[in-house]
Amino acid sequence: MGVDFSKLQRIEVAIGSYWAFENDLITDQLLEFGAHTRNELAMLMDHVRPGFTVVDIGAHIGTYAVPIARKIGAAGKLLAIEGSSETFEVLTLNICVNELLHTVQCRNEILCDSDTASFERTNTKNNTGAGAFLPSSDGVYGTEAYRCLLLSGFAKPDLIKIDVEGMECAILRSIQPILRAVRPILYIEVVKEQLERTGGSRDLLQELLEPHGYNFYRNVGERNSSSDTYQMVKLETLADGGDFFDLLALPTGP
């Protein structure tokens, strides 16, 4: 069953035009602050350049994909991946209404580190962004992340955003060849509880990143506000970032 379009509302904000779910946390943030996690978005956008190749894994309705696509412009390209078929319909609608089809390719897939694992969707009331795919013996099969990016023509990205409610370690395991060869900028939601429920951890996340030469940063200022201010600090370890934060991993050296 597809999305019920009678339960969507249209929102016009500076970063784009959106159809969004009614009575939803992300919709409320768009209405109140003009963006979803506006301060975090501002920090990331300061590291996006025109012409970038970008992968957004866990794109939801496009709250990051739309402004990033606008900034990278016609010379750039963006792959927006969303696992929920219902949310994917809204994502593709938002890419269309913002006239970004020339820049953005959308895929409705669950990315992980194996083509043999299956997953079942769990939802959170009034927060579609917190819906997750958890391992299941009788669910929908995922797609191995590296193969997906390779076949999509996105094996050499400048930036990868990963927000997949705990499956971040599985995706990083899968895309090790990309991290070795390209060392893209990484923007990853880190939630200790979510990582642990899928067999991951902040320490494992760090182990998967450290061999490739990254410095770790997070915003310690406001996460949601009506301004684009942020306070970026360097982390020695991911555990230093706390139980819930957005990690900006920047490649070191040349």
HUGI-V541015 format. One record per pair of residues at least 24 apart in sequence whose ideal C-beta (glycine too) atoms are under 6 Angstrom apart, sorted by the first residue. I is the first residue (numbers start at 1). J is the second residue. Records with the same first field share a line. If there is no record, write none. Layout:
# HUGI-V541015
I: J ; J
This chain:
# HUGI-V541015
2: 89
3: 86 ; 89 ; 90
15: 67
16: 66 ; 98
17: 97 ; 98
18: 94
19: 90 ; 93 ; 94
20: 61
21: 128
23: 126
24: 126 ; 128
25: 127
26: 129
29: 224
33: 224 ; 226
36: 63
37: 223
39: 219 ; 222 ; 223 ; 225 ; 230
40: 219 ; 246
42: 228 ; 230
43: 219 ; 230 ; 232
44: 187
47: 185
51: 75 ; 76
52: 76 ; 158 ; 159
53: 77 ; 157 ; 158
54: 78 ; 159
55: 79 ; 154 ; 157 ; 160
56: 80 ; 161
57: 81 ; 111 ; 162
58: 163 ; 164
59: 91
60: 87 ; 129
61: 90 ; 91 ; 94
62: 91 ; 94
66: 98
69: 100 ; 103 ; 104
77: 103
78: 103 ; 104
79: 105 ; 152 ; 154
80: 104 ; 106
81: 107 ; 109
83: 110 ; 133
109: 143
110: 142
111: 143 ; 145 ; 148 ; 171
112: 142 ; 170
113: 170 ; 173 ; 174
114: 144
115: 144
117: 142
132: 165
144: 174
145: 171 ; 174 ; 175
146: 174 ; 175 ; 177
156: 182
157: 184
158: 184
159: 184 ; 185
160: 184 ; 186
161: 187
162: 188
163: 189
165: 194
166: 194 ; 195 ; 197 ; 198
167: 198
169: 200 ; 204 ; 205
172: 208
179: 212
183: 212 ; 251
186: 249
187: 248
188: 247
189: 246
190: 245 ; 247
191: 244
192: 243
202: 238 ; 239
205: 238
206: 238
209: 249
213: 251 ; 252
214: 249 ; 251
215: 250 ; 252
216: 249
217: 248
218: 245
